[in-house]
Amino acid sequence: MKKKLLTAVAVLASLCGYAQTKGTSTLGLGVNVSTNKTEFNDQSSSDSKTKQSSFSLGYGLFIKDNTRIGIELQYGKGSGNSTDTKSYGGNVTYQQYYPLIGKLYAYAGGKAGYGYATQKFENTESYSGSNKTNQYSLGAYGGLTWFVSKRFAFETTLLSANANYLNYNQKVNGATVTENKQTNFNLTTQGFIDDLGFKIYLLF
């Protein structure tokens, strides 16, 4: 009887989640890849295919149990349709974790960020240009985190909402043709729903 009781306790312990305690640090690596392809029935039209990749590296600290603040640096690149894009940026983040089942947690958080992007395009030998964008953003987001062990975790974002302010400049053949400022709001689902997006955390 005693042996069975000890076995049951061990099984329950293995199913329990790891409480993310105050003072725990995280080092995170994020990857997001998406591909879009458009095919035309008209044989005279060329198919269109674009690919976007982004990577992030961040550090976080649990300031209290299941509450983490962090800073994140980002780099992205894309290509397709005679264009090349590069982006750089950073975020300050806040996340609150909520235990679901075992090592699986839901989380909700907010962030403030800045991003800079450049895009170069060339349609013909006599027509080329570039775009430059400065973006400031405030956002809220949520998703799931799986704390695989006390040292590793996987995380994906399922829903995000962002308010953005952009300063946009476009040049064609060396001359400025467009310069504007705008604000926008977007609500998106991402992560494993419509593209590959996840983060890997090292906890220490």
FIKOLZA-1660 file (N, C-alpha, C; in steps of 0.1 Angstrom, whole numbers, plus 5000, padded with zeros to 4 digits):
% residues 204
   i   px   py   pz ch aa at
   1 5008 4988 5000  A  M  N
   1 5000 5000 5000  A  M CA
   1 5009 5013 5000  A  M  C
   2 5019 5012 5008  A  K  N
   2 5028 5024 5009  A  K CA
   2 5035 5026 4996  A  K  C
   3 5039 5015 4989  A  K  N
   3 5046 5016 4977  A  K CA
   3 5037 5022 4966  A  K  C
   4 5024 5018 4966  A  K  N
   4 5015 5023 4956  A  K CA
   4 5012 5038 4959  A  K  C
   5 5012 5042 4971  A  L  N
   5 5010 5056 4975  A  L CA
   5 5022 5065 4970  A  L  C
   6 5034 5060 4972  A  L  N
   6 5046 5067 4967  A  L CA
   6 5046 5068 4952  A  L  C
   7 5042 5057 4945  A  T  N
   7 5041 5058 4931  A  T CA
   7 5031 5068 4926  A  T  C
   8 5020 5069 4932  A  A  N
   8 5009 5079 4929  A  A CA
   8 5015 5093 4931  A  A  C
   9 5022 5095 4942  A  V  N
   9 5027 5108 4944  A  V CA
   9 5038 5112 4934  A  V  C
  10 5046 5102 4929  A  A  N
  10 5056 5105 4919  A  A CA
  10 5049 5108 4906  A  A  C
  11 5038 5101 4902  A  V  N
  11 5031 5104 4890  A  V CA
  11 5025 5118 4890  A  V  C
  12 5019 5122 4901  A  L  N
  12 5013 5135 4902  A  L CA
  12 5024 5146 4902  A  L  C
  13 5035 5143 4908  A  A  N
  13 5046 5153 4907  A  A CA
  13 5051 5155 4893  A  A  C
  14 5051 5144 4885  A  S  N
  14 5056 5145 4871  A  S CA
  14 5046 5153 4863  A  S  C
  15 5033 5154 4867  A  L  N
  15 5023 5161 4859  A  L CA
  15 5022 5176 4863  A  L  C
  16 5028 5179 4874  A  C  N
  16 5027 5193 4879  A  C CA
  16 5035 5202 4871  A  C  C
  17 5031 5214 4869  A  G  N
  17 5038 5224 4862  A  G CA
  17 5049 5230 4870  A  G  C
  18 5059 5237 4864  A  Y  N
  18 5070 5243 4871  A  Y CA
  18 5065 5258 4873  A  Y  C
  19 5064 5261 4886  A  A  N
  19 5061 5275 4889  A  A CA
  19 5073 5284 4886  A  A  C
  20 5071 5294 4878  A  Q  N
  20 5082 5303 4874  A  Q CA
  20 5084 5313 4885  A  Q  C
  21 5094 5310 4892  A  T  N
  21 5096 5318 4905  A  T CA
  21 5104 5331 4903  A  T  C
  22 5102 5340 4912  A  K  N
  22 5109 5353 4912  A  K CA
  22 5124 5351 4911  A  K  C
  23 5131 5358 4903  A  G  N
  23 5145 5358 4902  A  G CA
  23 5150 5349 4890  A  G  C
  24 5141 5341 4884  A  T  N
  24 5145 5333 4873  A  T CA
  24 5147 5341 4860  A  T  C
  25 5158 5339 4853  A  S  N
  25 5161 5346 4841  A  S CA
  25 5158 5337 4829  A  S  C
  26 5155 5344 4817  A  T  N
  26 5153 5336 4805  A  T CA
  26 5161 5342 4794  A  T  C
  27 5166 5333 4785  A  L  N
  27 5173 5338 4773  A  L CA
  27 5165 5331 4762  A  L  C
  28 5160 5340 4753  A  G  N
  28 5150 5334 4743  A  G CA
  28 5155 5337 4729  A  G  C
  29 5152 5327 4720  A  L  N
  29 5154 5328 4706  A  L CA
  29 5141 5325 4698  A  L  C
  30 5138 5335 4690  A  G  N
  30 5125 5333 4682  A  G CA
  30 5127 5332 4667  A  G  C
  31 5119 5325 4661  A  V  N
  31 5119 5323 4646  A  V CA
  31 5105 5324 4641  A  V  C
  32 5104 5331 4630  A  N  N
  32 5091 5332 4623  A  N CA
  32 5093 5332 4608  A  N  C
  33 5087 5323 4601  A  V  N
  33 5089 5321 4586  A  V CA
  33 5076 5320 4580  A  V  C
  34 5074 5328 4569  A  S  N
  34 5061 5327 4562  A  S CA
  34 5064 5329 4547  A  S  C
  35 5056 5321 4539  A  T  N
  35 5058 5321 4524  A  T CA
  35 5044 5324 4518  A  T  C
  36 5044 5333 4508  A  N  N
  36 5031 5335 4501  A  N CA
  36 5033 5334 4486  A  N  C
  37 5025 5326 4479  A  K  N
  37 5026 5323 4465  A  K CA
  37 5013 5326 4458  A  K  C
  38 5014 5333 4447  A  T  N
  38 5002 5336 4439  A  T CA
  38 5004 5331 4425  A  T  C
  39 4995 5323 4420  A  E  N
  39 4995 5317 4407  A  E CA
  39 4984 5323 4398  A  E  C
  40 4988 5326 4386  A  F  N
  40 4978 5332 4376  A  F CA
  40 4974 5322 4366  A  F  C
  41 4961 5321 4362  A  N  N
  41 4957 5312 4352  A  N CA
  41 4961 5317 4338  A  N  C
  42 4963 5331 4337  A  D  N
  42 4967 5337 4324  A  D CA
  42 4982 5333 4322  A  D  C
  43 4985 5326 4312  A  Q  N
  43 4999 5322 4309  A  Q CA
  43 5008 5334 4307  A  Q  C
  44 5002 5346 4303  A  S  N
  44 5011 5357 4301  A  S CA
  44 5015 5364 4314  A  S  C
  45 5009 5360 4325  A  S  N
  45 5013 5366 4338  A  S CA
  45 5023 5357 4345  A  S  C
  46 5032 5363 4352  A  S  N
  46 5042 5356 4360  A  S CA
  46 5037 5353 4374  A  S  C
  47 5040 5341 4379  A  D  N
  47 5036 5338 4392  A  D CA
  47 5043 5346 4402  A  D  C
  48 5037 5348 4414  A  S  N
  48 5043 5357 4424  A  S CA
  48 5046 5349 4436  A  S  C
  49 5058 5350 4442  A  K  N
  49 5062 5343 4454  A  K CA
  49 5070 5352 4463  A  K  C
  50 5067 5353 4476  A  T  N
  50 5074 5361 4485  A  T CA
  50 5077 5353 4498  A  T  C
  51 5088 5355 4504  A  K  N
  51 5092 5348 4516  A  K CA
  51 5097 5358 4526  A  K  C
  52 5092 5357 4539  A  Q  N
  52 5096 5366 4549  A  Q CA
  52 5101 5357 4561  A  Q  C
  53 5113 5361 4566  A  S  N
  53 5118 5355 4578  A  S CA
  53 5122 5365 4588  A  S  C
  54 5120 5362 4601  A  S  N
  54 5124 5371 4612  A  S CA
  54 5129 5363 4623  A  S  C
  55 5139 5369 4630  A  F  N
  55 5146 5362 4642  A  F CA
  55 5146 5372 4653  A  F  C
  56 5145 5367 4665  A  S  N
  56 5146 5376 4677  A  S CA
  56 5155 5369 4688  A  S  C
  57 5161 5378 4696  A  L  N
  57 5169 5373 4707  A  L CA
  57 5166 5382 4719  A  L  C
  58 5162 5376 4730  A  G  N
  58 5157 5384 4741  A  G CA
  58 5162 5379 4755  A  G  C
  59 5162 5388 4764  A  Y  N
  59 5165 5384 4778  A  Y CA
  59 5153 5388 4787  A  Y  C
  60 5149 5380 4796  A  G  N
  60 5138 5383 4805  A  G CA
  60 5141 5379 4819  A  G  C
  61 5133 5385 4828  A  L  N
  61 5135 5382 4843  A  L CA
  61 5122 5382 4849  A  L  C
  62 5119 5371 4857  A  F  N
  62 5107 5370 4865  A  F CA
  62 5108 5379 4877  A  F  C
  63 5101 5390 4877  A  I  N
  63 5102 5399 4888  A  I CA
  63 5093 5394 4900  A  I  C
  64 5084 5385 4897  A  K  N
  64 5077 5378 4908  A  K CA
  64 5072 5365 4902  A  K  C
  65 5066 5356 4909  A  D  N
  65 5062 5343 4904  A  D CA
  65 5052 5345 4892  A  D  C
  66 5056 5339 4881  A  N  N
  66 5048 5338 4869  A  N CA
  66 5046 5352 4862  A  N  C
  67 5054 5362 4866  A  T  N
  67 5054 5375 4859  A  T CA
  67 5068 5379 4854  A  T  C
  68 5069 5381 4841  A  R  N
  68 5082 5383 4835  A  R CA
  68 5082 5396 4827  A  R  C
  69 5093 5403 4828  A  I  N
  69 5096 5415 4820  A  I CA
  69 5108 5412 4811  A  I  C
  70 5109 5418 4800  A  G  N
  70 5121 5415 4791  A  G CA
  70 5124 5425 4781  A  G  C
  71 5135 5423 4774  A  I  N
  71 5139 5431 4763  A  I CA
  71 5142 5422 4751  A  I  C
  72 5139 5426 4739  A  E  N
  72 5140 5417 4728  A  E CA
  72 5145 5425 4716  A  E  C
  73 5155 5419 4709  A  L  N
  73 5160 5425 4696  A  L CA
  73 5156 5417 4685  A  L  C
  74 5153 5423 4673  A  Q  N
  74 5148 5416 4662  A  Q CA
  74 5155 5419 4649  A  Q  C
  75 5155 5409 4640  A  Y  N
  75 5161 5411 4627  A  Y CA
  75 5152 5404 4617  A  Y  C
  76 5149 5409 4606  A  G  N
  76 5141 5403 4596  A  G CA
  76 5146 5405 4582  A  G  C
  77 5143 5396 4572  A  K  N
  77 5146 5398 4558  A  K CA
  77 5135 5392 4550  A  K  C
  78 5134 5397 4538  A  G  N
  78 5124 5391 4529  A  G CA
  78 5128 5393 4514  A  G  C
  79 5122 5385 4505  A  S  N
  79 5126 5387 4491  A  S CA
  79 5114 5382 4483  A  S  C
  80 5113 5387 4470  A  G  N
  80 5103 5382 4461  A  G CA
  80 5098 5394 4453  A  G  C
  81 5094 5391 4441  A  N  N
  81 5088 5401 4432  A  N CA
  81 5098 5413 4429  A  N  C
  82 5111 5409 4427  A  S  N
  82 5121 5419 4425  A  S CA
  82 5124 5429 4436  A  S  C
  83 5121 5425 4448  A  T  N
  83 5123 5433 4460  A  T CA
  83 5131 5426 4470  A  T  C
  84 5138 5433 4478  A  D  N
  84 5146 5428 4490  A  D CA
  84 5143 5437 4502  A  D  C
  85 5140 5431 4513  A  T  N
  85 5136 5438 4525  A  T CA
  85 5144 5434 4537  A  T  C
  86 5148 5444 4545  A  K  N
  86 5155 5441 4557  A  K CA
  86 5149 5449 4568  A  K  C
  87 5148 5444 4580  A  S  N
  87 5142 5451 4591  A  S CA
  87 5150 5449 4604  A  S  C
  88 5150 5459 4613  A  Y  N
  88 5156 5458 4626  A  Y CA
  88 5147 5464 4636  A  Y  C
  89 5148 5460 4648  A  G  N
  89 5139 5465 4659  A  G CA
  89 5142 5460 4672  A  G  C
  90 5134 5465 4682  A  G  N
  90 5135 5460 4696  A  G CA
  90 5122 5462 4703  A  G  C
  91 5119 5454 4713  A  N  N
  91 5107 5455 4721  A  N CA
  91 5111 5455 4736  A  N  C
  92 5103 5462 4744  A  V  N
  92 5102 5460 4759  A  V CA
  92 5089 5452 4762  A  V  C
  93 5090 5441 4769  A  T  N
  93 5078 5432 4770  A  T CA
  93 5075 5430 4785  A  T  C
  94 5062 5426 4787  A  Y  N
  94 5057 5422 4800  A  Y CA
  94 5047 5411 4798  A  Y  C
  95 5049 5400 4805  A  Q  N
  95 5041 5388 4803  A  Q CA
  95 5037 5382 4817  A  Q  C
  96 5024 5378 4817  A  Q  N
  96 5018 5371 4829  A  Q CA
  96 5014 5357 4825  A  Q  C
  97 5019 5347 4833  A  Y  N
  97 5016 5333 4829  A  Y CA
  97 5005 5327 4838  A  Y  C
  98 4997 5319 4832  A  Y  N
  98 4986 5312 4839  A  Y CA
  98 4986 5297 4837  A  Y  C
  99 4988 5289 4847  A  P  N
  99 4989 5275 4846  A  P CA
  99 4976 5269 4840  A  P  C
 100 4977 5259 4831  A  L  N
 100 4966 5252 4825  A  L CA
 100 4966 5238 4830  A  L  C
 101 4974 5230 4823  A  I  N
 101 4975 5216 4826  A  I CA
 101 4990 5212 4827  A  I  C
 102 4994 5207 4838  A  G  N
 102 5008 5202 4839  A  G CA
 102 5018 5213 4836  A  G  C
 103 5026 5211 4826  A  K  N
 103 5036 5221 4822  A  K CA
 103 5032 5231 4811  A  K  C
 104 5019 5230 4808  A  L  N
 104 5013 5239 4798  A  L CA
 104 5007 5252 4804  A  L  C
 105 5012 5264 4800  A  Y  N
 105 5007 5276 4805  A  Y CA
 105 5001 5285 4794  A  Y  C
 106 4991 5293 4797  A  A  N
 106 4987 5304 4789  A  A CA
 106 4994 5316 4793  A  A  C
 107 4995 5326 4784  A  Y  N
 107 5001 5338 4789  A  Y CA
 107 4994 5350 4781  A  Y  C
 108 4995 5362 4788  A  A  N
 108 4990 5374 4782  A  A CA
 108 5000 5385 4785  A  A  C
 109 5002 5394 4776  A  G  N
 109 5013 5404 4778  A  G CA
 109 5011 5416 4770  A  G  C
 110 5020 5426 4772  A  G  N
 110 5020 5438 4764  A  G CA
 110 5035 5441 4760  A  G  C
 111 5036 5450 4750  A  K  N
 111 5049 5454 4746  A  K CA
 111 5049 5468 4740  A  K  C
 112 5061 5474 4740  A  A  N
 112 5063 5487 4734  A  A CA
 112 5076 5485 4725  A  A  C
 113 5075 5490 4712  A  G  N
 113 5086 5486 4704  A  G CA
 113 5089 5497 4693  A  G  C
 114 5101 5496 4687  A  Y  N
 114 5105 5504 4676  A  Y CA
 114 5111 5496 4665  A  Y  C
 115 5108 5499 4653  A  G  N
 115 5114 5491 4642  A  G CA
 115 5118 5500 4630  A  G  C
 116 5128 5496 4623  A  Y  N
 116 5133 5503 4611  A  Y CA
 116 5134 5493 4600  A  Y  C
 117 5128 5496 4588  A  A  N
 117 5128 5487 4577  A  A CA
 117 5132 5494 4564  A  A  C
 118 5139 5487 4556  A  T  N
 118 5143 5492 4543  A  T CA
 118 5139 5482 4532  A  T  C
 119 5135 5487 4521  A  Q  N
 119 5131 5478 4510  A  Q CA
 119 5136 5484 4497  A  Q  C
 120 5143 5476 4489  A  K  N
 120 5148 5480 4476  A  K CA
 120 5141 5472 4465  A  K  C
 121 5138 5479 4455  A  F  N
 121 5131 5472 4443  A  F CA
 121 5137 5477 4430  A  F  C
 122 5136 5468 4420  A  E  N
 122 5142 5471 4407  A  E CA
 122 5134 5463 4397  A  E  C
 123 5125 5470 4389  A  N  N
 123 5117 5464 4380  A  N CA
 123 5123 5463 4366  A  N  C
 124 5131 5473 4362  A  T  N
 124 5138 5473 4350  A  T CA
 124 5152 5480 4352  A  T  C
 125 5160 5480 4342  A  E  N
 125 5173 5486 4344  A  E CA
 125 5172 5501 4346  A  E  C
 126 5162 5507 4341  A  S  N
 126 5160 5522 4342  A  S CA
 126 5151 5526 4354  A  S  C
 127 5145 5516 4361  A  Y  N
 127 5136 5519 4372  A  Y CA
 127 5139 5511 4384  A  Y  C
 128 5143 5519 4394  A  S  N
 128 5147 5513 4407  A  S CA
 128 5143 5523 4418  A  S  C
 129 5142 5517 4430  A  G  N
 129 5139 5526 4441  A  G CA
 129 5140 5519 4455  A  G  C
 130 5137 5527 4465  A  S  N
 130 5138 5521 4479  A  S CA
 130 5127 5528 4488  A  S  C
 131 5124 5520 4498  A  N  N
 131 5115 5525 4508  A  N CA
 131 5122 5524 4522  A  N  C
 132 5119 5534 4530  A  K  N
 132 5124 5534 4544  A  K CA
 132 5113 5537 4554  A  K  C
 133 5111 5529 4564  A  T  N
 133 5100 5531 4574  A  T CA
 133 5105 5530 4588  A  T  C
 134 5101 5540 4596  A  N  N
 134 5103 5540 4610  A  N CA
 134 5090 5537 4617  A  N  C
 135 5089 5528 4626  A  Q  N
 135 5077 5524 4632  A  Q CA
 135 5078 5523 4647  A  Q  C
 136 5068 5529 4653  A  Y  N
 136 5067 5529 4668  A  Y CA
 136 5054 5522 4671  A  Y  C
 137 5054 5513 4681  A  S  N
 137 5042 5504 4683  A  S CA
 137 5040 5502 4698  A  S  C
 138 5027 5500 4701  A  L  N
 138 5022 5495 4714  A  L CA
 138 5013 5483 4711  A  L  C
 139 5015 5472 4719  A  G  N
 139 5007 5461 4715  A  G CA
 139 5003 5452 4727  A  G  C
 140 4994 5443 4725  A  A  N
 140 4990 5433 4735  A  A CA
 140 4989 5420 4728  A  A  C
 141 4993 5409 4735  A  Y  N
 141 4993 5396 4728  A  Y CA
 141 4991 5385 4738  A  Y  C
 142 4989 5373 4733  A  G  N
 142 4987 5361 4742  A  G CA
 142 4990 5348 4734  A  G  C
 143 4992 5338 4742  A  G  N
 143 4995 5325 4735  A  G CA
 143 4997 5314 4746  A  G  C
 144 5005 5304 4742  A  L  N
 144 5008 5292 4750  A  L CA
 144 5023 5290 4752  A  L  C
 145 5026 5286 4764  A  T  N
 145 5040 5282 4767  A  T CA
 145 5041 5268 4773  A  T  C
 146 5050 5260 4768  A  W  N
 146 5052 5247 4774  A  W CA
 146 5066 5247 4780  A  W  C
 147 5066 5246 4794  A  F  N
 147 5078 5245 4801  A  F CA
 147 5082 5230 4802  A  F  C
 148 5091 5227 4792  A  V  N
 148 5095 5213 4790  A  V CA
 148 5102 5208 4802  A  V  C
 149 5110 5216 4808  A  S  N
 149 5118 5212 4820  A  S CA
 149 5120 5225 4828  A  S  C
 150 5128 5224 4839  A  K  N
 150 5132 5236 4846  A  K CA
 150 5142 5245 4839  A  K  C
 151 5147 5240 4827  A  R  N
 151 5157 5248 4820  A  R CA
 151 5153 5252 4806  A  R  C
 152 5142 5245 4800  A  F  N
 152 5138 5248 4787  A  F CA
 152 5123 5250 4786  A  F  C
 153 5119 5259 4776  A  A  N
 153 5105 5262 4774  A  A CA
 153 5103 5265 4759  A  A  C
 154 5091 5262 4754  A  F  N
 154 5087 5266 4740  A  F CA
 154 5075 5275 4741  A  F  C
 155 5074 5285 4732  A  E  N
 155 5063 5294 4733  A  E CA
 155 5059 5298 4719  A  E  C
 156 5045 5300 4718  A  T  N
 156 5040 5304 4705  A  T CA
 156 5029 5315 4708  A  T  C
 157 5028 5325 4699  A  T  N
 157 5018 5335 4700  A  T CA
 157 5006 5332 4691  A  T  C
 158 4994 5333 4697  A  L  N
 158 4982 5329 4690  A  L CA
 158 4974 5341 4686  A  L  C
 159 4975 5352 4693  A  L  N
 159 4967 5364 4691  A  L CA
 159 4974 5377 4695  A  L  C
 160 4974 5387 4686  A  S  N
 160 4980 5399 4689  A  S CA
 160 4973 5411 4684  A  S  C
 161 4974 5422 4691  A  A  N
 161 4967 5435 4687  A  A CA
 161 4978 5446 4688  A  A  C
 162 4979 5454 4678  A  N  N
 162 4990 5464 4678  A  N CA
 162 4985 5478 4673  A  N  C
 163 4989 5488 4679  A  A  N
 163 4987 5502 4674  A  A CA
 163 5000 5507 4670  A  A  C
 164 5001 5512 4657  A  N  N
 164 5014 5516 4652  A  N CA
 164 5014 5530 4646  A  N  C
 165 5025 5537 4647  A  Y  N
 165 5028 5550 4641  A  Y CA
 165 5039 5548 4632  A  Y  C
 166 5038 5552 4619  A  L  N
 166 5048 5550 4609  A  L CA
 166 5052 5563 4602  A  L  C
 167 5065 5564 4599  A  N  N
 167 5070 5575 4591  A  N CA
 167 5076 5568 4579  A  N  C
 168 5071 5571 4567  A  Y  N
 168 5074 5563 4555  A  Y CA
 168 5080 5573 4544  A  Y  C
 169 5091 5568 4538  A  N  N
 169 5097 5576 4527  A  N CA
 169 5100 5567 4516  A  N  C
 170 5097 5571 4504  A  Q  N
 170 5099 5563 4492  A  Q CA
 170 5107 5572 4481  A  Q  C
 171 5117 5565 4476  A  K  N
 171 5125 5572 4465  A  K CA
 171 5125 5563 4453  A  K  C
 172 5124 5569 4441  A  V  N
 172 5125 5562 4428  A  V CA
 172 5135 5569 4420  A  V  C
 173 5145 5561 4415  A  N  N
 173 5156 5567 4407  A  N CA
 173 5163 5578 4414  A  N  C
 174 5164 5577 4428  A  G  N
 174 5171 5587 4436  A  G CA
 174 5163 5599 4440  A  G  C
 175 5151 5601 4436  A  A  N
 175 5143 5612 4439  A  A CA
 175 5132 5608 4448  A  A  C
 176 5129 5616 4459  A  T  N
 176 5118 5613 4468  A  T CA
 176 5105 5616 4461  A  T  C
 177 5096 5606 4461  A  V  N
 177 5083 5607 4455  A  V CA
 177 5072 5606 4465  A  V  C
 178 5074 5599 4476  A  T  N
 178 5064 5598 4486  A  T CA
 178 5070 5599 4500  A  T  C
 179 5063 5607 4508  A  E  N
 179 5068 5608 4522  A  E CA
 179 5055 5611 4531  A  E  C
 180 5052 5602 4540  A  N  N
 180 5040 5604 4547  A  N CA
 180 5041 5598 4561  A  N  C
 181 5031 5601 4570  A  K  N
 181 5031 5596 4583  A  K CA
 181 5017 5590 4585  A  K  C
 182 5016 5579 4592  A  Q  N
 182 5003 5573 4594  A  Q CA
 182 5002 5565 4607  A  Q  C
 183 4990 5563 4612  A  T  N
 183 4988 5554 4623  A  T CA
 183 4978 5543 4619  A  T  C
 184 4980 5532 4625  A  N  N
 184 4970 5521 4622  A  N CA
 184 4969 5511 4634  A  N  C
 185 4959 5503 4633  A  F  N
 185 4956 5493 4643  A  F CA
 185 4954 5480 4636  A  F  C
 186 4959 5469 4642  A  N  N
 186 4956 5456 4636  A  N CA
 186 4955 5445 4646  A  N  C
 187 4946 5436 4643  A  L  N
 187 4944 5424 4652  A  L CA
 187 4946 5412 4644  A  L  C
 188 4955 5403 4648  A  T  N
 188 4959 5392 4640  A  T CA
 188 4960 5379 4648  A  T  C
 189 4958 5368 4641  A  T  N
 189 4961 5355 4647  A  T CA
 189 4974 5351 4640  A  T  C
 190 4983 5345 4648  A  Q  N
 190 4996 5340 4642  A  Q CA
 190 5000 5328 4649  A  Q  C
 191 5013 5325 4649  A  G  N
 191 5018 5313 4655  A  G CA
 191 5015 5301 4646  A  G  C
 192 5011 5289 4652  A  F  N
 192 5010 5278 4644  A  F CA
 192 4996 5277 4636  A  F  C
 193 4988 5288 4638  A  I  N
 193 4975 5288 4631  A  I CA
 193 4977 5290 4616  A  I  C
 194 4985 5301 4612  A  D  N
 194 4987 5303 4598  A  D CA
 194 5001 5305 4593  A  D  C
 195 5011 5304 4602  A  D  N
 195 5025 5303 4598  A  D CA
 195 5033 5297 4609  A  D  C
 196 5046 5296 4607  A  L  N
 196 5055 5290 4617  A  L CA
 196 5060 5301 4626  A  L  C
 197 5057 5301 4638  A  G  N
 197 5062 5311 4647  A  G CA
 197 5063 5306 4661  A  G  C
 198 5075 5306 4667  A  F  N
 198 5077 5301 4680  A  F CA
 198 5090 5307 4686  A  F  C
 199 5091 5305 4699  A  K  N
 199 5103 5309 4707  A  K CA
 199 5108 5298 4715  A  K  C
 200 5121 5297 4717  A  I  N
 200 5127 5287 4726  A  I CA
 200 5134 5295 4737  A  I  C
 201 5131 5291 4749  A  Y  N
 201 5137 5298 4761  A  Y CA
 201 5146 5288 4769  A  Y  C
 202 5157 5294 4773  A  L  N
 202 5166 5288 4783  A  L CA
 202 5164 5295 4796  A  L  C
 203 5161 5288 4806  A  L  N
 203 5158 5293 4819  A  L CA
 203 5170 5290 4829  A  L  C
 204 5174 5301 4836  A  F  N
 204 5185 5299 4845  A  F CA
 204 5184 5308 4857  A  F  C
% end
